[in-house]
Amino acid sequence: MKEMKKISMVEKYATPSKSNYFKLDANENLVLDKKFLTNISLDSLEKIDLRKYPIELYEKLYKKLSDYLMIGEKSLVLGSGSDQIIDLLLTLIGRGRRLTSIYPTFSYFKTRCQLHGILLSEMMLSSFDNTLDSKKFIEDAKKSHAIYLCSPNNPTGNQFERSQILDILSTLKNNLVIIDEAYVEFAKYSLTRYTQEFPNLVILRTFSKAMGLAGARIGYMIANEELAELFKNRIQSPYAVNSISLAIAISVISNPDKVEKSISLIRDEREKLYQNLSKIKKIDVYKSDANFLFIKCNEEYNRIIEALENTKIIVKAFDNIESYGNCIRITIGTKKINNKILSVFNNIQ
Ligand SMILES: Cc1ncc(COP(=O)(O)O)c(C=O)c1O
């Protein structure tokens, strides 16, 4: 009962949903054609045999992912969303252990640390430009067992300097270093290949964002073969991803044109929206390497959220983040939606 009481103190994961609204609060890829995914899904359903465990489908997706990432299959482990892999990694780290991360970052990670009884030390980013003081970070991380960094970071949207992360990796060889690359397809660089150099590095990736498959729940981790093998055969459950999701992921990764086109459109729209919002004096918009923009709304916070709601746009609101104040995070959607956003902001000038 004591445990239940403790768990009830863990912050709830909010999943807001209003069906007739533009949902720009969860960083999904809403630019990707829905019909394309529906056709792929129907096709996949016809091909699979639900009576069987998905052995061949697993093999096929590992092969496709290996080609896509240019990394050996033995370095890959699939999971039911990267959320599920995060839970297993935290189980591996263990109750009572210490973990160093940053603030602000992916809120789910923080609440899962609470659930797993892991002591989280959060190093504040600069609210001026989201930079990280890596010297301070390394000093703190020396006292920890593990590290979690999001690259690009959610919600701030920025990638840290590659040299900074490499510095952290090469200094902290005894810590498990988890780099969450959920948004990396929209960013400048990936650290995937460094998993072969640093046996303590785990990269998390997902089909939920750029690939447009948040509903299919597929994530994966990349690590050196020894760690990946241990994780795959002793920690992960044998069939964490179902046949339908596997078959859909195989089809999407085999037909990359539409996904690539949507990524390029989102990047262009992100730059356009960033440039236009930067002209508005009452807010501060941060440069982004992801498929969303993080905006400091200052005194206009409530007015902006209300105006967006009136336009049927839902964004992720962050009340009074330490040193940042009131902020919102907006997923980059289609040109049409972005123009709507812009006109809302132009009206609050
Ligand atoms: C940084 C980060 N990691 C992981 C996830 C979860 O991804 P998945 O859908 O694969 O569980 C998210 C989703 O918002 C995220 O922002």
The ligand as an SDF file (V2000), in Angstrom:
LIG
                    3D

 16 16  0  0  0  0  0  0  0  0999 V2000
   12.2390   12.7970  -26.8560 C   0  0  0  0  0  0  0  0  0  0  0  0
   11.2180   11.7490  -27.0160 C   0  0  0  0  0  0  0  0  0  0  0  0
   11.5550   10.4780  -26.8550 N   0  0  0  0  0  0  0  0  0  0  0  0
   10.6640    9.4890  -26.9920 C   0  0  0  0  0  0  0  0  0  0  0  0
    9.3440    9.7660  -27.2950 C   0  0  0  0  0  0  0  0  0  0  0  0
    8.3680    8.6420  -27.3700 C   0  0  0  0  0  0  0  0  0  0  0  0
    8.4160    8.0090  -28.5680 O   0  0  0  0  0  0  0  0  0  0  0  0
    7.5900    6.6910  -28.8630 P   0  0  0  0  0  0  0  0  0  0  0  0
    6.3340    7.1180  -29.5360 O   0  0  0  0  0  0  0  0  0  0  0  0
    8.4950    5.8930  -29.7440 O   0  0  0  0  0  0  0  0  0  0  0  0
    7.3310    5.9980  -27.5580 O   0  0  0  0  0  0  0  0  0  0  0  0
    8.9330   11.0760  -27.4830 C   0  0  0  0  0  0  0  0  0  0  0  0
    7.5280   11.3880  -27.7770 C   0  0  0  0  0  0  0  0  0  0  0  0
    7.0480   12.4580  -27.6680 O   0  0  0  0  0  0  0  0  0  0  0  0
    9.8920   12.0980  -27.3340 C   0  0  0  0  0  0  0  0  0  0  0  0
    9.5730   13.3850  -27.4690 O   0  0  0  0  0  0  0  0  0  0  0  0
  1  2  1  0
  2  3  1  0
  2 15  2  0
  3  4  2  0
  4  5  1  0
  5  6  1  0
  5 12  2  0
  6  7  1  0
  7  8  1  0
  8  9  2  0
  8 10  1  0
  8 11  1  0
 12 13  1  0
 12 15  1  0
 13 14  2  0
 15 16  1  0
M  END
$$$$
